[in-house]
Amino acid sequence: MNAEQALATTGGNTWGEAILGAVFTQSHVGLHILDRDLRVIKMNEVAARLRGNPTEQIIGRPAAEAYADTFGLSYDETVLREVLATGRPANDLLVTGPPHSGTHHSPVFSVSVHRLEDGDGHALGLAVTSTDVTEREQARARLGLLHDAHERIGTGLDVERTARELVYVTLPRFADSVVVALTDAVLRGKDPALDTGDTAPLLRCAAAGRSAAGPPVPEVGPVLLPGIFGDTLPTSAALLPGPAADGAPSADGGRTGTSLVAPLTAHGQVLGVVAFHRGENAAPYEEDDLALADAIAARTATCLENALRFTREHIVMYALQSWPLRQQEATQRAVEVAQRHRPGGTGAGSWYDVIPLPCARVALVVGQVENPGLSAVATMSRLRTAVHSLTTLDLDPHELLARLHTTTRRLSVEHTTGPTDDEPTASCTIAVYDPADGRIDIASAGTSLFAVIRPDGTVDARPVDDGPLLGADEGPPFACATVVLPEGSTLCLASAPAPGDEGVRTDEIVSALARPDRGPEAMADDVERLLAPDRVLLLARTRRLSSDELAQWEIPFDFEAVGTARTLVEDRIAAWNLPVDPFTVTLVVSELVTNAIRYGAAPVTLRLLKEGPGIICEVADAGQAAPHLRHAKAVDEGGRGLLICASIADDWGVRHTDDGKTVWATIGTRPPATR
């Protein structure tokens, strides 16, 4: 008994025949019955409509022949035979048919195959069901494309890379050719909000691509004509029926295929536009494609905005960290400097400075703000400005750090509105070098590398202990030390490591530094490769002032020695042949020595330093009383000494040490117009 005879006698009653007839006439899925030779012996009208041919043209034909151009089952005949042999059904096989007449849409069918058996379990044939799932699969494909867009667009923080990723994701799944154009402001890293005006923004091709079936696309870089994207930029995805991605007409002068244009906007700002094109042999864009294009464009715009924000922040950070070091003559007399900054892109707030101080001294500063980012660089810039301001007060390094700590805490209060877990903290090392006597005063906050390399090659990797971080709860006092260095010693300062990394590899750096026969630049080249990203390095080779630049005397603690001091100064000015007024210099020295004897304590030291065409006068004593400028009354017999010095000197000041204080004044060191 074959399958057709079995179907005719199934149930043996009218009720069974009615049920079987209802299945074939009322089912919403296509039904196909195959015998054991895989020939079509019965099918319903739904199957005939899916097939597109009358039933009589299918009945009796082998399935491989009947469905080859409809379901592609000829390629899966092994599946039919396997189900017939084993009885294991094959469910939801997706097969694609040829496009419907007059359209470019290829239908997709879900096909399931089941074996028909008699009462003894013997195979009678196959029942094949088919359902048109074209819309379902199109929706699934759109979701898959959207998922890939979220996964594969925006993997970096570069606007051009993001544009290329948009092309890679959508070609050829969504278009035969893709053109991504970004505004000139975006490509230059500027804020698009500043690109104002009544005219349309200037668009440049940032990425483009085409499949084998796609039309030509423009080159990356040139300015695009507005007509490529329509007369005006759309506010949402829109169809442009006809033009190819480069605006080229078809061979007969008409337009080929369809184009879809979607704007790339974020927070109301136009970042660019993307054009998708499908050729004449592809299915035209539909309303569902517009929604998908809008979603992909929105994802791309978000990534572009993130990349643009990173670019702008990177420009700001680079500008702040590239605050130029001015190698003034004063610093060159004291040290020969080499500096390095190894960029890393995270925006770590590392900085270094070489700051000239009064009396030929120089301050070497290296710092690092924790928690990389734009806020860290902004904090670094403010701390760096504070250091420059505080150095004018002639403070010892540890006192300067104490005041810088207060500044950091104040910045923390200004920036914190909630819990204080993200309070800014910083490490900083300050070294003040005096080329007159080779003395260097060091203070450190946090963990930084500071090493001293002497001319004989010995290296002191820890001349000062680590101290608490600036802005931390622990606060002052900060670790400090004083060392007297021989001429030609090298100082190495490097910024602190970031939490969780090694930052600077101290042992390897010390080994690289143990060759002081090289210059600072050569040593810096060797050490730079050992630095972690976003770290800075400062190397300074010390110098000493020669006898032609420095003179020093011990002054007896007696008012009669004031005349002797004036004579010594006059003789030294003549020996140095300086173009300064000897009377002015001797008057200043006389007042400073007199004040030291009257208000200070022994011993008193007078020191002269040649400074260009002028001279620096220093008077040191063991007293701690701080001199202050006062305006004497008309009837007062004294109290005018410092006022006279301040009036005729270019500058003056006082600095305190553990041994006392030093009052200094500069004369003739600046052009008359700047005094």
C-alpha positions as CSV (number, residue, x, y, z in Angstrom):
1,M,0.0,0.0,0.0
2,N,1.4,3.3,-1.0
3,A,1.1,6.7,0.8
4,E,-1.9,7.8,-1.4
5,Q,-3.8,4.6,-0.7
6,A,-3.1,4.8,3.0
7,L,-4.4,8.4,3.1
8,A,-7.6,7.3,1.3
9,T,-8.4,4.5,3.8
10,T,-7.2,6.2,7.0
11,G,-9.8,6.0,9.7
12,G,-12.2,4.1,7.4
13,N,-15.0,6.5,8.2
14,T,-16.4,9.8,7.1
15,W,-15.2,11.6,10.2
16,G,-11.5,10.8,9.5
17,E,-11.8,11.9,5.9
18,A,-13.4,15.2,7.0
19,I,-10.5,15.8,9.5
20,L,-7.9,15.0,6.8
21,G,-9.7,17.3,4.3
22,A,-9.8,20.1,6.8
23,V,-6.1,19.8,7.4
24,F,-5.3,20.3,3.7
25,T,-7.9,23.0,3.0
26,Q,-7.8,25.1,6.2
27,S,-4.2,25.0,7.3
28,H,-2.2,28.2,7.1
29,V,1.0,26.4,6.3
30,G,2.0,24.7,3.1
31,L,1.6,20.9,3.3
32,H,3.4,18.6,0.9
33,I,3.1,14.8,1.0
34,L,5.9,12.7,-0.6
35,D,5.9,9.0,-1.2
36,R,8.8,6.7,-0.4
37,D,10.4,7.6,-3.7
38,L,10.3,11.3,-2.7
39,R,7.7,12.2,-5.3
40,V,5.0,14.8,-4.6
41,I,1.7,13.1,-4.3
42,K,-0.4,15.7,-2.6
43,M,-0.2,19.4,-1.6
44,N,-2.6,22.1,-0.4
45,E,-3.4,25.4,-1.9
46,V,-1.2,27.3,0.5
47,A,1.8,25.3,-0.7
48,A,0.8,26.0,-4.3
49,R,0.7,29.8,-3.6
50,L,4.1,29.6,-1.9
51,R,5.4,27.6,-4.9
52,G,3.8,30.0,-7.4
53,N,2.8,27.2,-9.8
54,P,-0.5,25.3,-10.2
55,T,-0.8,22.1,-8.2
56,E,-1.1,19.9,-11.3
57,Q,2.4,21.0,-12.4
58,I,3.8,19.7,-9.1
59,I,1.9,16.5,-8.4
60,G,3.9,13.4,-9.4
61,R,7.2,15.1,-9.9
62,P,10.2,14.2,-7.8
63,A,10.7,16.7,-4.9
64,A,14.3,17.5,-6.0
65,E,13.0,18.6,-9.4
66,A,9.8,20.2,-8.2
67,Y,11.3,22.4,-5.4
68,A,14.8,23.0,-6.8
69,D,13.9,26.6,-7.8
70,T,11.6,27.2,-4.9
71,F,13.1,25.9,-1.6
72,G,16.5,24.7,-2.7
73,L,15.6,21.3,-1.4
74,S,17.5,19.6,-4.2
75,Y,20.6,20.5,-2.3
76,D,19.2,19.0,0.9
77,E,17.8,15.7,-0.6
78,T,20.0,13.9,1.9
79,V,17.9,15.4,4.7
80,L,14.7,14.0,3.1
81,R,16.2,10.5,2.8
82,E,17.7,10.7,6.3
83,V,14.2,11.5,7.8
84,L,12.6,8.7,5.7
85,A,15.2,6.2,6.9
86,T,15.5,7.1,10.6
87,G,12.2,8.7,11.4
88,R,13.9,11.6,13.2
89,P,12.2,14.8,12.0
90,A,14.0,17.8,10.7
91,N,12.5,21.0,12.1
92,D,12.7,24.7,11.0
93,L,15.1,24.4,8.1
94,L,15.6,27.8,6.7
95,V,15.8,27.9,2.9
96,T,15.8,30.9,0.6
97,G,13.9,31.0,-2.7
98,P,14.3,33.1,-5.8
99,P,12.9,36.7,-5.8
100,H,9.3,37.1,-6.4
101,S,8.3,38.3,-9.8
102,G,8.8,42.0,-10.2
103,T,10.7,42.4,-6.9
104,H,14.2,42.0,-5.5
105,H,13.0,40.3,-2.3
106,S,14.1,36.7,-1.9
107,P,11.5,34.9,0.3
108,V,12.7,32.8,3.3
109,F,10.8,29.6,4.3
110,S,10.9,27.6,7.4
111,V,10.7,23.9,6.3
112,S,10.0,20.9,8.6
113,V,10.0,17.3,7.5
114,H,8.3,14.4,9.3
115,R,8.0,10.7,8.4
116,L,4.5,9.1,7.8
117,E,4.1,5.5,9.2
118,D,1.5,2.8,9.1
119,G,0.2,1.0,12.1
120,D,3.2,-1.2,12.2
121,G,5.7,1.6,12.1
122,H,6.7,1.2,8.4
123,A,7.5,4.3,6.4
124,L,4.7,5.4,4.0
125,G,6.4,8.7,2.9
126,L,7.1,12.2,4.2
127,A,5.0,15.2,5.3
128,V,6.7,18.5,4.5
129,T,5.4,21.7,6.0
130,S,6.6,25.1,4.7
131,T,6.0,28.6,6.2
132,D,7.0,32.0,4.8
133,V,9.2,33.6,7.5
134,T,10.6,36.3,5.4
135,E,9.5,39.1,7.7
136,R,10.7,37.3,10.8
137,E,14.2,36.7,9.3
138,Q,14.5,40.2,8.0
139,A,13.7,41.5,11.5
140,R,16.2,39.0,13.0
141,A,18.8,40.2,10.5
142,R,18.2,43.8,11.4
143,L,18.6,43.0,15.1
144,G,21.8,41.1,14.4
145,L,23.2,44.0,12.5
146,L,22.2,46.4,15.3
147,H,23.9,44.1,17.8
148,D,27.1,44.0,15.7
149,A,27.0,47.8,15.4
150,H,26.9,48.1,19.2
151,E,29.8,45.6,19.5
152,R,32.0,46.7,16.7
153,I,31.5,50.5,16.3
154,G,33.4,52.6,18.8
155,T,36.2,50.2,19.8
156,G,38.6,53.1,19.9
157,L,38.7,56.8,20.7
158,D,39.4,58.1,17.2
159,V,36.8,59.7,15.0
160,E,38.2,58.4,11.7
161,R,38.5,54.9,13.1
162,T,34.9,55.1,14.3
163,A,33.8,56.1,10.8
164,R,35.7,53.2,9.2
165,E,34.0,50.8,11.6
166,L,30.6,52.0,10.5
167,V,31.5,51.1,7.0
168,Y,32.9,47.7,8.0
169,V,29.7,46.8,9.9
170,T,27.2,47.8,7.3
171,L,28.9,46.7,4.1
172,P,27.6,44.5,2.4
173,R,24.9,43.5,4.9
174,F,23.0,46.7,4.7
175,A,24.3,48.5,1.6
176,D,26.3,48.0,-1.5
177,S,28.2,51.2,-0.9
178,V,28.6,53.4,2.2
179,V,30.0,56.9,2.5
180,V,30.6,58.5,5.9
181,A,31.2,62.3,6.0
182,L,32.1,64.2,9.1
183,T,32.1,67.9,9.7
184,D,35.4,69.7,9.4
185,A,35.2,70.7,13.0
186,V,34.9,67.1,14.2
187,L,37.8,66.0,12.1
188,R,39.9,68.8,13.5
189,G,39.0,67.9,17.1
190,K,37.0,71.0,17.7
191,D,33.7,71.4,19.5
192,P,30.9,71.3,16.9
193,A,28.9,73.7,19.0
194,L,31.4,76.4,18.1
195,D,31.0,75.8,14.4
196,T,28.1,78.2,14.1
197,G,26.7,80.0,11.2
198,D,23.8,80.1,8.8
199,T,25.5,77.9,6.2
200,A,25.6,74.2,6.2
201,P,28.6,72.6,7.9
202,L,31.6,71.7,5.8
203,L,31.6,67.9,5.3
204,R,34.6,65.8,4.5
205,C,34.7,62.2,3.5
206,A,36.0,60.3,6.6
207,A,35.4,56.7,5.3
208,A,33.9,55.0,2.3
209,G,33.6,51.5,0.9
210,R,31.8,49.5,-1.7
211,S,31.0,45.8,-2.5
212,A,31.5,44.3,-6.0
213,A,27.9,45.3,-6.8
214,G,28.3,48.8,-5.4
215,P,28.8,52.0,-7.4
216,P,32.1,54.1,-7.1
217,V,32.6,56.0,-3.9
218,P,34.5,59.3,-3.3
219,E,38.1,59.3,-1.9
220,V,38.7,60.0,1.8
221,G,39.5,63.6,2.5
222,P,38.1,65.9,-0.2
223,V,35.2,68.1,0.6
224,L,31.9,66.6,-0.4
225,L,29.3,68.5,-2.4
226,P,25.9,69.0,-0.6
227,G,24.0,67.3,-3.5
228,I,25.5,63.9,-2.5
229,F,23.3,63.9,0.6
230,G,20.4,65.8,-0.8
231,D,19.6,69.5,-0.8
232,T,19.8,69.8,3.0
233,L,21.0,67.5,5.7
234,P,18.0,65.5,7.1
235,T,17.1,65.5,10.8
236,S,16.4,61.7,10.7
237,A,17.0,58.8,8.3
238,A,15.4,59.6,4.9
239,L,15.2,57.9,1.5
240,L,16.8,59.5,-1.5
241,P,15.5,57.3,-4.4
242,G,18.0,57.0,-7.1
243,P,21.4,58.5,-6.7
244,A,24.5,56.3,-6.2
245,A,26.8,57.0,-3.4
246,D,28.9,59.3,-5.5
247,G,26.0,60.8,-7.4
248,A,26.8,59.0,-10.6
249,P,23.8,58.5,-13.0
250,S,23.1,55.2,-14.7
251,A,24.2,54.4,-18.3
252,D,20.9,55.6,-19.7
253,G,21.1,58.9,-17.8
254,G,18.6,57.8,-15.1
255,R,19.3,57.0,-11.5
256,T,20.1,53.5,-10.3
257,G,19.2,51.8,-7.0
258,T,18.1,53.6,-3.9
259,S,20.0,55.6,-1.3
260,L,19.3,56.2,2.4
261,V,20.8,59.1,4.3
262,A,21.0,59.3,8.1
263,P,22.5,62.2,10.1
264,L,25.1,61.7,12.8
265,T,23.9,63.9,15.6
266,A,24.5,64.0,19.4
267,H,22.7,66.4,21.8
268,G,21.5,68.4,18.9
269,Q,24.9,68.9,17.3
270,V,25.6,67.7,13.8
271,L,28.7,65.6,13.7
272,G,28.3,64.3,10.2
273,V,26.1,62.2,7.9
274,V,26.2,58.7,6.4
275,A,24.8,57.6,3.1
276,F,23.9,54.0,2.3
277,H,23.2,52.9,-1.3
278,R,21.8,49.7,-2.8
279,G,22.2,48.9,-6.5
280,E,19.4,48.2,-8.9
281,N,19.6,44.4,-8.3
282,A,19.2,44.7,-4.6
283,A,15.9,45.1,-2.6
284,P,15.1,48.8,-2.1
285,Y,15.1,50.4,1.3
286,E,11.9,50.2,3.3
287,E,10.5,52.0,6.4
288,D,12.0,49.4,8.7
289,D,15.4,50.1,7.2
290,L,15.0,53.8,8.1
291,A,14.5,52.9,11.8
292,L,17.6,50.6,11.6
293,A,19.7,53.3,10.0
294,D,18.6,55.8,12.7
295,A,19.6,53.3,15.4
296,I,23.0,52.6,13.8
297,A,23.6,56.3,13.2
298,A,22.7,57.1,16.9
299,R,25.2,54.5,18.1
300,T,27.9,55.9,15.8
301,A,27.2,59.5,16.9
302,T,27.6,58.5,20.5
303,C,30.9,56.9,19.8
304,L,32.0,59.9,17.7
305,E,31.1,62.2,20.6
306,N,33.1,60.1,23.0
307,A,36.1,60.1,20.6
308,L,35.7,63.9,20.1
309,R,35.6,64.5,23.8
310,F,38.7,62.4,24.3
311,T,40.5,64.3,21.4
312,R,39.6,67.7,23.0
313,E,40.7,66.5,26.4
314,H,43.9,65.1,25.0
315,I,44.6,68.5,23.3
316,V,44.0,70.3,26.6
317,M,46.1,67.8,28.6
318,Y,48.9,68.0,26.1
319,A,48.8,71.8,26.2
320,L,48.9,71.9,30.0
321,Q,51.6,69.3,30.3
322,S,53.7,71.1,27.6
323,W,54.0,74.3,29.6
324,P,57.4,75.3,28.3
325,L,60.5,75.1,30.5
326,R,62.3,78.4,30.1
327,Q,66.0,77.7,30.4
328,Q,66.9,81.1,31.7
329,E,70.5,82.1,32.2
330,A,70.1,81.8,36.0
331,T,69.2,78.2,35.8
332,Q,71.9,77.4,33.2
333,R,74.5,78.8,35.6
334,A,73.4,76.3,38.3
335,V,72.5,73.2,36.4
336,E,72.5,71.6,33.0
337,V,69.1,70.0,32.4
338,A,67.6,67.2,30.3
339,Q,63.9,66.4,30.6
340,R,61.6,63.7,29.1
341,H,57.9,63.0,29.1
342,R,56.8,59.6,28.0
343,P,53.2,60.0,26.8
344,G,50.6,57.3,27.4
345,G,47.2,58.8,26.5
346,T,45.6,58.3,29.9
347,G,45.9,61.9,30.9
348,A,48.1,61.3,34.0
349,G,48.8,64.7,35.7
350,S,52.6,64.4,35.6
351,W,54.8,67.5,35.5
352,Y,58.3,68.8,35.9
353,D,59.7,72.3,36.3
354,V,63.1,74.1,36.6
355,I,62.4,77.4,38.4
356,P,65.1,80.1,38.8
357,L,65.3,81.4,42.3
358,P,67.1,84.5,43.7
359,C,70.8,84.4,44.3
360,A,71.5,82.0,41.3
361,R,69.7,79.2,43.0
362,V,67.4,76.8,41.2
363,A,64.4,74.7,42.2
364,L,63.9,71.3,40.5
365,V,60.3,70.0,40.8
366,V,58.7,66.7,39.7
367,G,55.1,65.9,40.6
368,Q,52.3,63.4,39.8
369,V,48.5,63.8,40.4
370,E,46.7,60.6,41.1
371,N,43.5,59.4,39.2
372,P,44.4,60.1,35.6
373,G,42.1,62.2,33.5
374,L,41.3,65.7,32.6
375,S,40.5,66.7,36.2
376,A,43.9,65.4,37.2
377,V,45.7,67.5,34.6
378,A,43.6,70.5,35.6
379,T,44.7,69.9,39.2
380,M,48.2,69.5,38.1
381,S,48.1,72.8,36.3
382,R,46.8,74.6,39.4
383,L,49.4,72.9,41.7
384,R,52.1,73.8,39.2
385,T,51.0,77.5,39.3
386,A,51.0,77.3,43.1
387,V,54.6,76.0,43.2
388,H,55.7,78.9,40.9
389,S,54.0,81.4,43.3
390,L,55.3,79.8,46.5
391,T,58.9,79.7,45.3
392,T,58.9,83.5,45.3
393,L,58.6,83.4,49.1
394,D,62.1,81.8,49.5
395,L,60.6,78.9,51.6
396,D,62.5,75.8,52.4
397,P,61.3,72.8,50.3
398,H,59.5,71.1,53.2
399,E,57.7,74.3,54.1
400,L,56.7,74.9,50.5
401,L,55.2,71.3,50.4
402,A,53.3,72.1,53.6
403,R,51.6,75.1,51.9
404,L,51.1,73.1,48.7
405,H,49.4,70.5,50.8
406,T,47.0,73.1,52.0
407,T,46.3,74.2,48.5
408,T,45.6,70.6,47.5
409,R,43.1,70.2,50.3
410,R,41.4,73.4,49.3
411,L,41.1,72.1,45.7
412,S,39.6,68.9,47.2
413,V,36.9,70.9,49.0
414,E,36.1,72.8,45.8
415,H,35.7,69.7,43.6
416,T,34.0,67.4,46.1
417,T,30.2,67.5,46.5
418,G,29.7,64.0,48.0
419,P,31.9,61.3,49.6
420,T,35.6,62.2,49.6
421,D,36.8,58.9,48.1
422,D,37.9,60.7,44.9
423,E,39.7,63.6,46.6
424,P,42.7,64.7,44.6
425,T,46.1,63.7,45.9
426,A,49.5,64.2,44.5
427,S,53.1,63.3,45.0
428,C,55.8,65.9,44.6
429,T,59.5,66.2,45.1
430,I,61.2,69.6,45.3
431,A,65.0,70.1,45.4
432,V,66.6,73.6,45.7
433,Y,70.2,73.8,44.6
434,D,72.6,76.5,45.5
435,P,75.6,76.7,43.1
436,A,77.5,78.9,45.5
437,D,78.3,76.1,48.0
438,G,76.8,73.0,46.3
439,R,74.1,72.6,48.9
440,I,70.9,71.0,47.9
441,D,67.7,71.0,50.1
442,I,65.2,68.2,49.3
443,A,61.7,67.5,50.4
444,S,59.3,64.8,49.2
445,A,55.6,64.2,49.4
446,G,54.4,60.7,48.3
447,T,56.6,58.3,46.4
448,S,58.9,59.6,43.7
449,L,62.2,58.6,42.4
450,F,65.1,60.8,43.5
451,A,68.7,59.7,43.0
452,V,72.0,61.5,43.3
453,I,74.8,60.3,41.1
454,R,78.2,61.7,42.1
455,P,81.1,62.2,39.6
456,D,82.9,59.0,40.8
457,G,79.8,56.9,39.7
458,T,78.4,56.2,43.2
459,V,74.6,56.4,43.3
460,D,72.5,57.4,46.3
461,A,69.0,56.1,45.4
462,R,67.3,57.4,48.6
463,P,68.8,60.6,49.8
464,V,65.3,61.5,51.2
465,D,62.6,59.3,52.6
466,D,59.1,59.1,51.1
467,G,56.5,61.4,52.8
468,P,52.7,61.5,52.9
469,L,50.8,62.5,49.7
470,L,49.8,66.1,49.2
471,G,46.1,66.3,50.0
472,A,46.1,63.1,52.1
473,D,44.7,63.0,55.7
474,E,48.1,62.5,57.2
475,G,49.6,65.8,56.0
476,P,52.8,67.5,57.1
477,P,55.6,67.3,58.2
478,F,57.2,66.1,55.0
479,A,60.4,64.2,54.6
480,C,63.4,66.4,54.0
481,A,67.2,66.3,53.7
482,T,70.2,68.5,53.0
483,V,73.2,67.3,51.0
484,V,76.4,69.1,49.9
485,L,77.3,67.9,46.4
486,P,80.6,68.0,44.5
487,E,80.5,69.8,41.2
488,G,79.4,67.6,38.3
489,S,77.0,65.5,40.3
490,T,73.8,64.5,38.6
491,L,70.3,64.6,40.1
492,C,67.6,62.3,38.7
493,L,63.9,63.0,39.5
494,A,61.0,60.9,38.1
495,S,57.3,61.1,38.8
496,A,55.6,58.5,41.0
497,P,54.1,55.2,39.7
498,A,50.4,54.9,39.3
499,P,48.5,52.7,41.8
500,G,48.9,49.0,40.8
501,D,51.8,49.4,38.4
502,E,55.6,49.6,38.9
503,G,55.7,53.1,37.4
504,V,59.5,53.5,37.4
505,R,61.8,50.5,37.7
506,T,64.2,51.9,40.3
507,D,66.9,49.2,40.1
508,E,67.2,49.4,36.3
509,I,67.2,53.2,36.4
510,V,70.0,53.2,39.0
511,S,72.0,50.9,36.8
512,A,71.4,53.1,33.8
513,L,72.5,56.2,35.8
514,A,75.8,54.7,37.0
515,R,77.8,56.2,34.1
516,P,78.2,59.9,34.9
517,D,80.8,60.3,32.2
518,R,77.9,60.9,29.7
519,G,76.0,64.1,29.4
520,P,72.5,64.6,30.8
521,E,70.8,64.2,27.4
522,A,72.5,60.8,26.8
523,M,71.6,59.6,30.3
524,A,68.0,60.7,29.8
525,D,67.8,58.7,26.6
526,D,68.8,55.6,28.5
527,V,66.4,56.2,31.4
528,E,63.4,57.2,29.3
529,R,62.8,53.7,28.0
530,L,62.5,52.4,31.6
531,L,59.7,54.8,32.4
532,A,56.1,53.7,32.6
533,P,53.7,55.6,30.2
534,D,52.6,59.1,31.3
535,R,55.7,59.6,33.5
536,V,58.2,62.4,33.4
537,L,61.9,62.5,34.0
538,L,64.2,65.4,35.0
539,L,68.0,65.1,35.0
540,A,70.2,68.0,36.2
541,R,74.0,68.1,36.2
542,T,75.2,70.5,38.9
543,R,77.7,73.3,38.5
544,R,79.5,75.6,40.9
545,L,80.1,79.3,40.7
546,S,83.8,80.1,40.1
547,S,85.9,82.7,42.0
548,D,85.2,85.1,39.2
549,E,81.5,85.0,40.0
550,L,81.5,84.7,43.8
551,A,83.2,86.4,46.8
552,Q,82.5,85.7,50.5
553,W,83.8,87.2,53.8
554,E,83.1,86.7,57.5
555,I,82.2,90.0,59.0
556,P,83.1,90.7,62.7
557,F,80.1,91.2,64.9
558,D,81.0,94.8,65.5
559,F,79.6,98.1,64.1
560,E,83.1,99.2,63.2
561,A,83.2,96.3,60.6
562,V,80.6,98.0,58.5
563,G,83.2,100.3,57.0
564,T,85.4,97.3,56.3
565,A,82.5,95.6,54.5
566,R,82.0,98.7,52.3
567,T,85.7,98.7,51.4
568,L,85.6,95.0,50.4
569,V,82.6,95.6,48.2
570,E,84.2,98.5,46.4
571,D,87.4,96.6,45.7
572,R,85.4,93.6,44.4
573,I,83.3,95.7,42.0
574,A,86.5,97.3,40.6
575,A,88.1,93.8,40.2
576,W,85.1,92.5,38.4
577,N,84.8,95.6,36.3
578,L,81.0,95.8,36.8
579,P,79.0,98.7,35.3
580,V,77.2,99.3,38.5
581,D,77.3,102.4,40.8
582,P,79.7,101.5,43.7
583,F,78.0,104.0,46.0
584,T,74.6,102.3,45.5
585,V,76.0,98.9,46.2
586,T,78.0,100.0,49.3
587,L,75.0,101.8,50.7
588,V,72.8,98.6,50.4
589,V,75.6,96.5,51.9
590,S,76.1,99.0,54.8
591,E,72.4,98.9,55.7
592,L,72.2,95.1,55.5
593,V,75.3,94.5,57.6
594,T,74.2,97.1,60.2
595,N,70.8,95.5,60.6
596,A,72.4,92.0,61.0
597,I,74.7,93.3,63.8
598,R,71.9,95.3,65.5
599,Y,69.1,92.8,65.3
600,G,70.7,89.5,64.4
601,A,73.3,87.2,65.9
602,A,76.9,86.1,65.1
603,P,78.3,84.9,62.8
604,V,77.7,87.4,60.0
605,T,78.6,86.5,56.4
606,L,78.8,88.8,53.4
607,R,78.5,87.3,50.0
608,L,78.6,88.9,46.5
609,L,77.5,87.1,43.4
610,K,78.0,88.5,39.9
611,E,74.7,88.4,38.0
612,G,75.2,89.6,34.4
613,P,75.9,93.3,34.4
614,G,74.8,93.6,38.0
615,I,75.5,92.2,41.4
616,I,73.7,90.2,44.2
617,C,74.4,91.1,47.8
618,E,73.7,88.6,50.6
619,V,74.1,89.1,54.3
620,A,73.6,86.1,56.5
621,D,73.4,85.9,60.3
622,A,72.3,83.4,63.0
623,G,69.3,85.4,64.1
624,Q,65.8,84.2,63.4
625,A,64.1,87.6,63.7
626,A,62.5,88.4,60.3
627,P,63.2,91.9,59.0
628,H,60.2,93.8,57.7
629,L,59.8,97.0,55.8
630,R,58.5,99.9,57.7
631,H,57.9,103.6,57.0
632,A,59.7,105.7,59.6
633,K,58.1,108.9,60.9
634,A,59.6,112.3,60.1
635,V,61.0,112.7,63.6
636,D,62.4,109.1,63.8
637,E,66.2,108.8,63.8
638,G,66.2,105.2,62.5
639,G,64.1,102.6,60.8
640,R,64.9,103.6,57.3
641,G,67.5,101.0,56.4
642,L,65.3,98.4,54.6
643,L,63.2,101.2,53.0
644,I,66.4,102.7,51.5
645,C,67.4,99.2,50.2
646,A,64.0,98.5,48.7
647,S,64.0,101.9,47.0
648,I,67.4,101.6,45.3
649,A,67.7,97.9,44.7
650,D,66.0,96.0,41.8
651,D,64.7,93.4,44.3
652,W,65.2,92.2,47.8
653,G,64.1,89.4,50.1
654,V,64.8,87.2,53.0
655,R,65.1,83.4,53.4
656,H,65.3,81.4,56.6
657,T,67.4,78.4,57.2
658,D,68.0,76.2,60.2
659,D,71.1,78.2,61.0
660,G,69.5,81.7,60.8
661,K,68.4,83.9,57.9
662,T,69.8,85.5,54.8
663,V,68.8,89.0,53.5
664,W,69.6,89.7,49.9
665,A,69.3,92.4,47.3
666,T,70.0,92.6,43.6
667,I,71.4,95.8,42.0
668,G,71.8,96.5,38.3
669,T,70.6,93.0,37.2
670,R,67.7,94.4,35.1
671,P,67.5,97.0,32.4
672,P,66.5,100.4,33.7
673,A,63.1,100.3,31.9
674,T,62.0,97.2,33.9
675,R,63.1,98.4,37.4
